[in-house]
Amino acid sequence: MLCEHGVDNDATLANLGKQAVIAAAAGADFIAPSAAMDGQVQAIRQALDAAGFTDTAIMSYSTKFASSFYGPFREAAGTALKGDRKTYQMNPMNRREAIRESLLDEAQGRGLLDGEPAGAYLDVLREIRDAQSCRLALTRWSGEYAMIKFAAMAGAIDEEKVVLESLGSIKRAGADLIFSYFALDLAEKNILR
């Protein structure tokens, strides 16, 4: 939620709690807030518990970097926010903050962490994997997908081999689960045999 100075953290947390309860009431097993707001896991956990949804898990995006790799998604979805997302997303150069935020979310009741975009941040995501006990989901984001697709279309790389290598690097970094724009391609071509 926006105010005259940018994103209003407290108002956004209250809104996230309400949205989480609505989603849980509709049958959601997991709540996956993409807001990357300070205190979001605790606010959502409290709202869910107060509404009786104690078994609804939370997958937090606590390690969501302010990355240029989101560009194709934002353009396609028409989500060009006025202002700067850097006020609430992780500084790409601040590894310590990313680790600290992830550990805070785990302590507040997160069951699964999503780190994104994965490719440019595997070093940080590996450190998070080593420092926490909950499951780790990593996302191969739209900009990473576009780079591979365009390089393959230009004949610069073998798309299938690069996709498998890049997904393998995410797995090697410690991912328990990988979200990828390549999922449909992999399934249709039966690449993961």
C-alpha positions as CSV (number, residue, x, y, z in Angstrom):
1,M,0.0,0.0,0.0
2,L,1.4,3.4,-1.0
3,C,1.5,6.6,1.0
4,E,3.0,10.0,0.2
5,H,6.5,8.7,1.2
6,G,6.4,5.4,-0.7
7,V,5.3,2.0,0.6
8,D,3.4,2.0,4.0
9,N,4.8,-1.1,5.7
10,D,2.3,-1.3,8.5
11,A,-0.8,-0.8,6.3
12,T,0.6,-3.3,3.9
13,L,1.1,-5.9,6.7
14,A,-2.5,-5.5,7.8
15,N,-3.7,-5.9,4.2
16,L,-1.5,-9.0,3.7
17,G,-3.0,-10.6,6.8
18,K,-6.5,-10.0,5.5
19,Q,-5.6,-11.4,2.1
20,A,-4.0,-14.5,3.6
21,V,-7.1,-15.3,5.7
22,I,-9.3,-14.9,2.6
23,A,-7.0,-17.3,0.6
24,A,-6.9,-19.8,3.4
25,A,-10.7,-19.7,3.7
26,A,-10.9,-20.4,0.0
27,G,-8.8,-23.5,0.5
28,A,-5.2,-22.4,0.0
29,D,-2.6,-24.8,1.6
30,F,0.2,-22.3,1.2
31,I,0.3,-18.5,1.4
32,A,3.0,-17.0,-0.7
33,P,3.2,-13.3,-0.2
34,S,5.3,-11.5,-2.9
35,A,5.4,-8.2,-1.0
36,A,8.8,-8.8,0.6
37,M,7.8,-6.5,3.5
38,D,9.5,-6.4,6.9
39,G,7.5,-8.4,9.3
40,Q,5.2,-10.0,6.7
41,V,5.6,-13.6,7.9
42,Q,4.8,-12.7,11.5
43,A,1.8,-10.6,10.5
44,I,0.4,-13.3,8.2
45,R,1.1,-16.1,10.7
46,Q,-0.8,-14.1,13.4
47,A,-3.7,-13.4,11.1
48,L,-4.0,-17.0,10.0
49,D,-3.7,-18.4,13.5
50,A,-6.3,-15.9,14.8
51,A,-8.7,-17.0,12.1
52,G,-8.1,-20.7,12.9
53,F,-5.9,-21.6,10.0
54,T,-3.0,-22.9,12.0
55,D,-2.1,-25.5,9.4
56,T,-1.9,-23.1,6.5
57,A,1.8,-22.8,5.6
58,I,3.7,-19.7,4.5
59,M,6.2,-19.5,1.7
60,S,7.9,-16.2,2.1
61,Y,9.7,-14.2,-0.5
62,S,12.1,-12.8,2.0
63,T,15.0,-13.0,-0.3
64,K,13.6,-11.1,-3.2
65,F,16.3,-9.0,-4.8
66,A,15.7,-5.6,-6.4
67,S,16.7,-7.1,-9.8
68,S,16.6,-6.1,-13.4
69,F,15.7,-9.7,-14.2
70,Y,12.0,-9.0,-13.4
71,G,11.7,-6.7,-16.4
72,P,10.0,-9.1,-18.9
73,F,7.4,-10.2,-16.3
74,R,6.6,-6.6,-15.2
75,E,6.2,-5.5,-18.8
76,A,3.9,-8.5,-19.7
77,A,1.8,-8.1,-16.6
78,G,1.6,-4.4,-16.8
79,T,2.9,-4.0,-13.3
80,A,5.1,-1.0,-13.7
81,L,4.9,0.5,-10.2
82,K,5.3,4.3,-9.8
83,G,8.3,4.7,-7.6
84,D,11.2,2.4,-6.7
85,R,10.9,-1.2,-5.5
86,K,14.3,-0.9,-3.9
87,T,12.6,0.6,-0.9
88,Y,11.4,-2.9,0.1
89,Q,13.3,-5.4,-2.0
90,M,16.8,-6.7,-1.2
91,N,19.8,-4.7,-2.3
92,P,21.5,-7.0,-4.8
93,M,24.9,-6.2,-3.3
94,N,24.0,-6.8,0.4
95,R,24.4,-10.5,1.1
96,R,24.2,-10.1,4.9
97,E,20.8,-8.4,4.8
98,A,19.4,-11.2,2.6
99,I,20.6,-13.9,5.0
100,R,19.3,-11.9,8.0
101,E,15.9,-11.4,6.5
102,S,15.6,-15.1,5.6
103,L,16.5,-16.2,9.1
104,L,14.0,-13.7,10.6
105,D,11.2,-15.1,8.4
106,E,12.1,-18.6,9.5
107,A,11.9,-17.6,13.1
108,Q,8.5,-15.9,12.5
109,G,6.9,-19.1,11.2
110,R,7.8,-19.5,7.5
111,G,7.6,-23.0,6.3
112,L,9.3,-22.5,2.9
113,L,11.5,-19.7,1.5
114,D,11.5,-18.5,-2.1
115,G,14.7,-16.8,-3.3
116,E,14.5,-15.0,-6.6
117,P,15.8,-14.4,-9.1
118,A,18.0,-17.5,-8.6
119,G,20.6,-17.3,-11.3
120,A,22.5,-14.2,-10.3
121,Y,22.3,-14.9,-6.6
122,L,23.2,-18.5,-6.2
123,D,26.1,-17.6,-3.8
124,V,23.8,-15.9,-1.4
125,L,21.1,-18.5,-1.7
126,R,23.6,-21.2,-0.9
127,E,24.6,-19.4,2.2
128,I,20.9,-19.1,3.2
129,R,20.5,-22.9,2.6
130,D,23.4,-23.6,4.9
131,A,22.1,-21.3,7.6
132,Q,18.5,-22.4,7.9
133,S,16.5,-25.6,8.3
134,C,13.3,-25.0,6.4
135,R,12.7,-25.9,2.7
136,L,14.1,-23.7,0.0
137,A,12.4,-22.9,-3.3
138,L,14.3,-21.0,-5.9
139,T,12.8,-19.2,-9.0
140,R,14.3,-19.0,-12.4
141,W,12.8,-15.6,-13.3
142,S,11.5,-14.1,-16.5
143,G,14.6,-12.1,-17.4
144,E,16.8,-15.3,-17.0
145,Y,14.3,-17.2,-19.1
146,A,14.4,-14.4,-21.8
147,M,18.2,-14.4,-21.9
148,I,18.3,-18.1,-22.5
149,K,15.5,-18.1,-25.1
150,F,17.0,-15.1,-27.1
151,A,20.5,-16.6,-27.0
152,A,19.1,-19.9,-28.3
153,M,17.1,-18.1,-31.0
154,A,20.3,-16.4,-32.1
155,G,22.1,-19.7,-32.3
156,A,24.5,-18.8,-29.6
157,I,23.7,-21.6,-27.3
158,D,22.0,-25.0,-27.2
159,E,18.8,-24.2,-25.3
160,E,18.1,-27.6,-23.8
161,K,21.6,-28.1,-22.5
162,V,21.8,-24.6,-21.0
163,V,18.4,-25.0,-19.4
164,L,19.4,-28.3,-17.8
165,E,22.8,-26.8,-16.7
166,S,21.1,-23.7,-15.2
167,L,18.5,-25.7,-13.4
168,G,21.2,-28.0,-12.1
169,S,23.1,-25.1,-10.7
170,I,20.0,-24.1,-8.8
171,K,19.5,-27.6,-7.4
172,R,23.2,-27.7,-6.5
173,A,22.8,-24.4,-4.6
174,G,20.4,-26.2,-2.3
175,A,16.9,-25.9,-3.8
176,D,14.3,-28.3,-2.6
177,L,11.9,-26.9,-5.2
178,I,12.5,-25.0,-8.4
179,F,10.0,-22.7,-10.1
180,S,10.8,-22.1,-13.7
181,Y,9.3,-20.5,-16.8
182,F,10.9,-23.6,-18.5
183,A,8.5,-26.0,-16.8
184,L,6.2,-26.4,-19.7
185,D,9.0,-26.8,-22.2
186,L,10.6,-29.5,-20.0
187,A,7.3,-31.3,-19.7
188,E,6.3,-31.1,-23.4
189,K,9.8,-32.2,-24.6
190,N,10.1,-34.9,-21.9
191,I,13.5,-33.4,-21.1
192,L,13.7,-34.5,-17.5
193,R,13.6,-38.2,-18.0
